[in-house]
Amino acid sequence: MALPSRLVPAAAEAPRSAPPLPAVEPQAIVEPVVNVTIGRVEVRAVMAPLPARERRKPATPKALSLEEYLERRHGARR
């Protein structure tokens, strides 16, 4: 199968050469030296206040009658 004349593969074209670059001698590139010193770093945590809790009154035991007290005190002896 023949290709149309306007479609020519790239390999068939004559290679274009870039103009030669002037010869450059390697030079030592001097970069500035940067020294960084940190004397002191302080880190502080900020905590959100805790939500207020409802304070419950301690449960007070039911007052014993004298009869109940004596029954518990003497227990099975009676």
Phi and psi in degrees as GROMACS dihedral restraints (atoms count N, CA, C in turn):
[ dihedral_restraints ]
;  ai    aj    ak    al  type     phi  dphi    fc
    3     4     5     6     1   -95.2    20    10
    4     5     6     7     1   142.8    20    10
    6     7     8     9     1   -85.1    20    10
    7     8     9    10     1   145.6    20    10
    9    10    11    12     1   -60.7    20    10
   10    11    12    13     1   156.4    20    10
   12    13    14    15     1   -67.4    20    10
   13    14    15    16     1   -27.1    20    10
   15    16    17    18     1   -81.2    20    10
   16    17    18    19     1   -18.1    20    10
   18    19    20    21     1  -100.4    20    10
   19    20    21    22     1   105.1    20    10
   21    22    23    24     1  -118.5    20    10
   22    23    24    25     1   129.9    20    10
   24    25    26    27     1   -60.0    20    10
   25    26    27    28     1   151.2    20    10
   27    28    29    30     1   -63.6    20    10
   28    29    30    31     1   -30.6    20    10
   30    31    32    33     1   -68.1    20    10
   31    32    33    34     1   -24.1    20    10
   33    34    35    36     1   -78.9    20    10
   34    35    36    37     1   -20.1    20    10
   36    37    38    39     1   -73.8    20    10
   37    38    39    40     1   154.4    20    10
   39    40    41    42     1   -73.5    20    10
   40    41    42    43     1   132.0    20    10
   42    43    44    45     1   -67.5    20    10
   43    44    45    46     1   139.0    20    10
   45    46    47    48     1   -93.1    20    10
   46    47    48    49     1   135.0    20    10
   48    49    50    51     1  -105.7    20    10
   49    50    51    52     1   139.7    20    10
   51    52    53    54     1   -76.2    20    10
   52    53    54    55     1   150.3    20    10
   54    55    56    57     1   -63.3    20    10
   55    56    57    58     1   143.0    20    10
   57    58    59    60     1   -65.2    20    10
   58    59    60    61     1   140.2    20    10
   60    61    62    63     1   -80.8    20    10
   61    62    63    64     1   146.6    20    10
   63    64    65    66     1   -66.8    20    10
   64    65    66    67     1   146.9    20    10
   66    67    68    69     1   -67.5    20    10
   67    68    69    70     1   127.0    20    10
   69    70    71    72     1  -117.1    20    10
   70    71    72    73     1   128.4    20    10
   72    73    74    75     1   -79.4    20    10
   73    74    75    76     1   136.6    20    10
   75    76    77    78     1   -65.7    20    10
   76    77    78    79     1   130.1    20    10
   78    79    80    81     1  -116.9    20    10
   79    80    81    82     1   149.6    20    10
   81    82    83    84     1   -73.6    20    10
   82    83    84    85     1   121.7    20    10
   84    85    86    87     1   -89.6    20    10
   85    86    87    88     1   120.7    20    10
   87    88    89    90     1   -99.7    20    10
   88    89    90    91     1   116.4    20    10
   90    91    92    93     1  -101.3    20    10
   91    92    93    94     1   144.1    20    10
   93    94    95    96     1   -67.6    20    10
   94    95    96    97     1   146.2    20    10
   96    97    98    99     1   -94.5    20    10
   97    98    99   100     1   128.5    20    10
   99   100   101   102     1  -115.6    20    10
  100   101   102   103     1   120.7    20    10
  102   103   104   105     1  -109.6    20    10
  103   104   105   106     1   129.8    20    10
  105   106   107   108     1  -119.6    20    10
  106   107   108   109     1   128.8    20    10
  108   109   110   111     1  -126.7    20    10
  109   110   111   112     1   129.7    20    10
  111   112   113   114     1  -110.6    20    10
  112   113   114   115     1   119.1    20    10
  114   115   116   117     1   -75.5    20    10
  115   116   117   118     1   -45.0    20    10
  117   118   119   120     1  -156.3    20    10
  118   119   120   121     1   137.9    20    10
  120   121   122   123     1  -124.4    20    10
  121   122   123   124     1   127.1    20    10
  123   124   125   126     1  -111.9    20    10
  124   125   126   127     1   130.9    20    10
  126   127   128   129     1  -123.5    20    10
  127   128   129   130     1   124.9    20    10
  129   130   131   132     1  -125.3    20    10
  130   131   132   133     1   133.9    20    10
  132   133   134   135     1   -91.8    20    10
  133   134   135   136     1   134.8    20    10
  135   136   137   138     1  -108.2    20    10
  136   137   138   139     1   115.7    20    10
  138   139   140   141     1   -99.5    20    10
  139   140   141   142     1   139.4    20    10
  141   142   143   144     1   -71.9    20    10
  142   143   144   145     1   143.9    20    10
  144   145   146   147     1   -64.1    20    10
  145   146   147   148     1   143.2    20    10
  147   148   149   150     1   -72.8    20    10
  148   149   150   151     1   145.5    20    10
  150   151   152   153     1   -66.1    20    10
  151   152   153   154     1   143.7    20    10
  153   154   155   156     1   -68.3    20    10
  154   155   156   157     1   132.7    20    10
  156   157   158   159     1   -93.6    20    10
  157   158   159   160     1   149.6    20    10
  159   160   161   162     1   -75.7    20    10
  160   161   162   163     1   127.7    20    10
  162   163   164   165     1   -89.6    20    10
  163   164   165   166     1   123.4    20    10
  165   166   167   168     1   -94.8    20    10
  166   167   168   169     1   142.8    20    10
  168   169   170   171     1   -75.0    20    10
  169   170   171   172     1   138.6    20    10
  171   172   173   174     1   -61.2    20    10
  172   173   174   175     1   140.9    20    10
  174   175   176   177     1   -66.7    20    10
  175   176   177   178     1   121.7    20    10
  177   178   179   180     1   -89.7    20    10
  178   179   180   181     1   131.3    20    10
  180   181   182   183     1   -66.2    20    10
  181   182   183   184     1   150.7    20    10
  183   184   185   186     1   -64.4    20    10
  184   185   186   187     1   134.7    20    10
  186   187   188   189     1   -64.9    20    10
  187   188   189   190     1   134.3    20    10
  189   190   191   192     1   -85.9    20    10
  190   191   192   193     1   143.0    20    10
  192   193   194   195     1   -78.3    20    10
  193   194   195   196     1   164.1    20    10
  195   196   197   198     1   -59.1    20    10
  196   197   198   199     1   -39.1    20    10
  198   199   200   201     1   -64.8    20    10
  199   200   201   202     1   -43.6    20    10
  201   202   203   204     1   -64.0    20    10
  202   203   204   205     1   -40.4    20    10
  204   205   206   207     1   -62.0    20    10
  205   206   207   208     1   -48.2    20    10
  207   208   209   210     1   -64.4    20    10
  208   209   210   211     1   -35.8    20    10
  210   211   212   213     1   -64.9    20    10
  211   212   213   214     1   -42.7    20    10
  213   214   215   216     1   -69.1    20    10
  214   215   216   217     1   -38.0    20    10
  216   217   218   219     1   -68.2    20    10
  217   218   219   220     1   -45.5    20    10
  219   220   221   222     1   -86.8    20    10
  220   221   222   223     1   -20.2    20    10
  222   223   224   225     1    51.9    20    10
  223   224   225   226     1  -121.2    20    10
  225   226   227   228     1   -80.2    20    10
  226   227   228   229     1    -7.8    20    10
  228   229   230   231     1   -65.3    20    10
  229   230   231   232     1   -22.2    20    10
